[in-house]
Each structure stands twice: as C-alpha cells, then as structure tokens.
Amino acid sequence: MNKIIWSQFKVRVPAKWVLAGEHAVLRGAYAVALPYFDVGLTLGFEPNWGEELHIEPLAVRTFMLDLLHSIQIFWESKGGVFSNPMGTLQIQSDIPMAAGLGSSAALCVALTRWMVSSKMLALVNLTEFATELEHRFHGKSSGMDVAVIAAGEPISFGMERGVQSIGVKRLPKFSLHDTGLRSRTSDCVLKVEKFREQIPVEGQRLDQEMSTASEWAQEGLIRYDRGEEEEGLKLIQKAMKQAGECFYAWDLVPADAKKMEKELLHQGALAVKMTGAGGGGMLVALWGKSE
C-alpha cells in the first residue's frame, strides 16, 4: 500500500447547476449539468507535525472528523495503516447550502482530492469515492453533482453510462436566482417517489418528458457552441420549459418561486426553471443574444 504523505495542500472546486434531467436521472435517464464558477469551496491543509488536527471553522469539525473516520475505515480495509493528519484543515465555502448548487458534493470532491494528494487514493476512482462520501448527506446519491464538479465542464450524466463531456466552450447567457427558500434533497426525492407510487403511469410519462428535455438541452448547447445560436437557443428554451413542467407536476415549485419565475419571464427571459431537487433553492433563467 502507498504511504500516506500529509503535505501542504489547497484546492478550490466550483458549485454546479442542472439544466435538465433532475429526479429522472435516478431511474435511468440522463441529465445535463454544468459547473458554476461564481461560487465554490476551498479546502486547505497546512501540516504541523506534533500537533493534533485543527479544523476551521469549528462548526464543521464534528462532521469533518466523521468523514475522515469513514476514509480511515476504507483505507484500513485495503490493508493500509492510517496515520491521522496533524496540522490545520480549513474549509471556506460561499456555496449556499440546500440551494441545489451541490454544496455537499463540492466538499466531497475537495476532500477526495486532498486524499489523492496524500497518496492514499491513488488506486481509487476519484468520482466514485467522492460519491460514496456524498451518500452520507443524501442517502443514495446519483453521483451527478460529484461528476460535474470533478469534471469542471458541461457534462451529460447517467447512472449506468456515467459521465460524458458535452464538449462545448461557448454557452448562451444563463443567470441563477436564489428564491431564498430551502428544502432537503431527500425530501424532494421522497415526494417524487410517492407521486410515482400513487400515479405510476403519469410518473413514467414525466420521467420520459424529463429525459427528452435533457436530449434537447444537450443538442441545444452543442448547436449554440458551433455557431447555430438561434437554433440552439430554441432547443434549450424548449428543454427548460418541458423540464419546468415536470417540476410543476411533481409539486416541487413553491408559490414564491413561481412568482419569481413570472417576474423573470416578464423581464425578458426566454425560459426559467428550478435547478436541483426543487422545493426551493435556485432558479435558472435563459436569455437571448441581445439580453
């Protein structure tokens, strides 16, 4: 086994947002997700031999120790000897929590990259390991949030086929707007599951609608990137409208979010939808070329 080397380390990872595919991705559909570099999370470690591990801010100490214990169990299960890091571990994040921007996934990706730098996880897939850590936040995570944050570029994601780069460099104008409302991802997932149990035929139809929205969204991004801007915008607009209708059918759009959506459309947005699990968090708006 590789020897653990706790050396100076610092990394910053972005937040994420989802253009289409939420919820349906858990049942075989694929989603289109993008990194959001306006906010992010920074993890830094400064070794100081002979001292215990100091974690800043103090509010995250208990949880970070719990995550490190999970890593220790994994490492020892592989026959390694875990040596506790000594020094200062600092977490700084401006990603709003429970807003659909992947705050927990960002922490898991940053923590896993730290472990990779220590030579601990050289033989482990970064995305898979970070997803295992994220299960501690949301139960069974799809892995999509971890995948797009780790990739740092627009991707399509499916639980079976994994991550595929969309390969675009130019994006239309999107803007994200905080509704000020917060909701647990697990609660929203449970709400959709109950909907599917009560109305299975409609549940299957909505999954297919969301899957089709993802196809349109990806094709729209590709067309926009290669210079077919008008056609690309129309496809993305169509995708967002259909994905948004799924959120409405699942009853995941609170009244205040509906009001904000109408205001953005009145201001000239081509389309507006919730991004993430729903129930609150962020709205994403698409704007035309002249906006």
C-alpha positions in Angstrom: 0.0 0.0 0.0 1.1 3.6 -0.6 2.4 5.5 2.3 0.3 8.4 3.5 2.1 11.7 3.0 0.3 14.6 4.6 1.8 17.7 2.9 0.6 21.2 2.3 -2.4 21.2 0.0 -5.0 23.6 -1.3 -7.8 23.2 -3.9 -10.9 25.2 -5.0 -13.8 23.5 -6.6 -16.9 25.1 -8.2 -20.6 24.7 -7.5 -22.9 23.1 -10.0 -26.3 23.5 -11.6 -28.6 21.3 -13.7 -30.1 22.3 -17.0 -32.4 19.2 -17.3 -32.8 15.7 -16.0 -33.4 16.1 -12.3 -35.1 13.2 -10.5 -35.5 11.1 -13.7 -31.7 10.6 -13.6 -32.3 8.3 -10.6 -34.2 5.9 -12.9 -32.1 5.6 -15.9 -32.5 8.9 -17.7 -29.5 11.2 -18.2 -29.1 14.7 -17.1 -27.3 17.8 -18.4 -25.3 19.6 -15.7 -22.8 22.5 -15.7 -20.2 23.8 -13.2 -21.0 27.2 -11.6 -17.7 29.0 -11.0 -19.3 32.1 -9.5 -19.2 30.4 -6.1 -17.2 27.5 -4.8 -15.5 25.7 -2.0 -11.8 25.9 -0.9 -10.1 23.2 1.2 -6.6 23.9 2.5 -4.3 21.9 4.7 -1.2 23.1 6.5 0.8 20.4 8.2 2.2 20.9 11.6 3.9 17.8 13.0 3.3 17.1 16.6 0.0 18.9 16.9 -3.5 17.4 16.7 -5.7 18.2 13.7 -7.3 21.6 13.9 -10.4 22.1 11.8 -11.7 25.5 10.8 -14.4 26.7 11.1 -15.2 24.9 14.3 -18.8 24.4 13.2 -17.8 21.8 10.7 -15.3 20.0 13.0 -17.5 17.1 14.1 -18.8 16.3 10.6 -15.3 16.5 9.1 -13.9 14.1 11.7 -16.8 11.8 10.9 -15.9 11.9 7.1 -12.2 11.3 7.9 -13.2 8.3 10.1 -15.0 6.9 7.1 -11.9 7.3 5.0 -9.8 5.7 7.7 -12.1 2.6 7.7 -11.8 2.4 3.9 -8.0 2.7 4.0 -7.6 0.1 6.7 -10.0 -2.3 4.8 -7.4 -2.2 2.0 -4.6 -3.2 4.4 -3.2 0.3 4.9 -2.2 1.9 8.1 -4.0 5.2 8.6 -2.0 8.0 10.2 -4.0 11.0 11.4 -3.2 14.2 9.7 -1.6 16.8 12.0 -1.9 20.4 11.3 -4.8 22.8 10.3 -7.6 21.9 7.9 -9.6 24.9 6.7 -12.8 24.8 4.8 -14.1 28.0 3.1 -17.3 27.9 1.1 -19.6 30.5 -0.4 -21.9 27.9 -1.9 -25.4 28.3 -0.3 -26.4 25.1 1.4 -29.6 23.3 0.4 -29.9 25.5 -2.7 -29.4 22.9 -5.4 -25.8 24.0 -6.1 -24.0 20.9 -4.8 -22.5 22.2 -1.6 -22.1 18.7 -0.1 -20.7 17.3 -3.4 -18.2 20.1 -3.6 -16.9 19.2 -0.1 -16.7 15.6 -1.0 -14.7 16.3 -4.3 -12.3 18.6 -2.4 -11.8 16.2 0.4 -11.2 13.3 -2.1 -8.6 15.4 -4.0 -6.8 16.0 -0.7 -6.7 12.3 -0.1 -5.4 11.7 -3.6 -2.6 14.2 -3.0 -1.6 12.3 0.2 -1.1 9.2 -2.0 -3.9 7.4 -0.2 -6.4 7.1 -3.0 -4.0 6.6 -6.0 -5.8 3.4 -7.0 -9.3 4.6 -6.5 -11.6 6.4 -9.0 -12.0 10.0 -7.6 -15.6 10.4 -8.7 -16.7 7.0 -7.3 -15.0 7.6 -4.0 -16.4 11.2 -3.6 -19.9 9.8 -4.5 -19.5 7.3 -1.7 -18.8 10.1 0.7 -21.8 12.1 -0.6 -24.1 9.2 0.3 -23.7 10.3 3.9 -25.5 13.5 3.0 -28.4 12.4 0.9 -28.7 8.7 1.3 -28.2 7.1 -2.2 -26.8 9.9 -4.4 -26.9 9.7 -8.2 -23.3 10.9 -8.4 -24.2 13.6 -10.9 -23.2 16.5 -8.6 -19.9 15.0 -7.9 -19.3 14.2 -11.5 -19.8 17.7 -12.9 -17.9 19.4 -10.1 -15.0 17.0 -10.6 -15.1 17.5 -14.4 -15.3 21.2 -14.2 -17.1 21.4 -17.6 -20.6 20.8 -19.0 -21.5 17.1 -18.9 -24.3 14.7 -19.6 -24.6 12.1 -16.8 -26.4 8.8 -16.5 -26.1 6.4 -13.6 -25.3 3.5 -15.9 -23.3 5.1 -18.6 -21.5 7.5 -16.3 -20.0 10.9 -17.4 -19.7 12.2 -20.9 -18.3 15.6 -21.8 -20.6 17.6 -24.0 -17.5 19.3 -25.4 -18.8 22.9 -25.6 -16.8 26.0 -24.9 -19.4 28.8 -25.7 -22.6 29.0 -23.6 -25.6 31.2 -24.0 -26.4 33.6 -21.2 -27.8 31.9 -18.1 -28.4 33.6 -14.8 -29.1 31.9 -11.4 -31.5 33.5 -8.9 -31.9 32.5 -5.3 -35.5 32.0 -4.2 -34.4 32.3 -0.6 -36.3 29.0 0.1 -34.6 25.8 1.3 -35.5 22.2 1.0 -33.8 18.9 1.7 -32.9 16.9 -1.4 -34.0 13.7 0.3 -37.5 15.2 1.0 -37.9 16.2 -2.6 -36.8 12.7 -3.9 -39.3 11.1 -1.5 -42.0 13.3 -2.8 -41.4 12.3 -6.4 -41.2 8.6 -5.3 -44.6 8.9 -3.6 -46.1 10.6 -6.7 -44.8 7.7 -8.8 -46.4 5.2 -6.4 -49.7 6.9 -6.5 -49.9 7.7 -10.2 -47.4 5.2 -11.8 -48.4 5.9 -15.5 -48.1 9.6 -15.0 -44.8 9.1 -13.2 -43.3 7.2 -16.1 -44.6 9.8 -18.5 -42.9 12.6 -16.6 -39.6 10.7 -16.4 -39.7 10.3 -20.2 -40.5 14.0 -20.6 -37.6 15.0 -18.4 -35.3 12.6 -20.4 -36.4 14.2 -23.7 -35.8 17.6 -22.2 -32.2 16.5 -21.5 -31.7 15.4 -25.1 -33.0 18.8 -26.3 -30.8 20.7 -23.8 -27.7 18.9 -24.9 -28.3 19.3 -28.6 -29.1 23.0 -28.0 -25.8 23.6 -26.2 -23.9 21.8 -29.0 -25.7 23.8 -31.7 -25.1 27.1 -29.9 -21.5 26.3 -29.4 -20.9 25.7 -33.1 -22.5 29.0 -34.1 -26.1 27.9 -34.7 -27.2 30.3 -32.0 -30.8 30.8 -32.8 -31.5 27.1 -33.3 -29.6 26.3 -30.1 -31.5 28.8 -28.0 -34.8 27.5 -29.3 -33.9 23.9 -28.3 -32.6 25.0 -24.8 -35.8 27.1 -24.3 -37.9 24.1 -25.3 -36.0 21.8 -22.9 -36.2 24.2 -20.0 -40.0 24.7 -20.4 -40.6 20.9 -20.5 -38.3 20.3 -17.6 -40.1 23.0 -15.7 -43.4 21.5 -16.3 -42.2 18.3 -14.7 -41.3 20.2 -11.6 -44.8 21.7 -11.5 -46.4 18.3 -11.9 -44.3 16.9 -9.1 -45.4 19.9 -7.0 -41.8 21.0 -6.3 -42.2 24.7 -7.1 -43.2 26.8 -4.1 -45.5 29.8 -4.6 -42.7 32.4 -4.0 -40.6 30.6 -6.7 -43.5 30.7 -9.1 -43.8 34.4 -8.5 -40.0 35.0 -9.2 -40.3 32.8 -12.3 -43.1 35.0 -13.7 -41.0 38.2 -12.9 -38.0 36.9 -14.8 -40.1 35.9 -17.8 -41.7 39.4 -17.7 -38.1 40.9 -17.8 -37.5 39.0 -21.0 -36.0 35.7 -20.0 -36.7 33.0 -22.7 -37.2 30.3 -20.1 -37.0 29.8 -16.3 -36.9 26.6 -14.3 -35.8 25.3 -10.9 -32.4 23.7 -10.8 -31.6 20.9 -8.5 -34.1 18.8 -6.4 -36.7 21.6 -6.2 -38.7 22.8 -3.3 -36.6 26.0 -3.2 -33.1 26.9 -3.9 -32.2 28.4 -7.2 -34.0 29.3 -10.5 -32.0 29.3 -13.7 -33.0 31.8 -16.5 -32.1 31.6 -20.1 -31.6 34.9 -22.0 -31.5 35.8 -25.7 -28.5 37.1 -27.5 -29.4 40.8 -27.0 -30.1 40.5 -23.3 
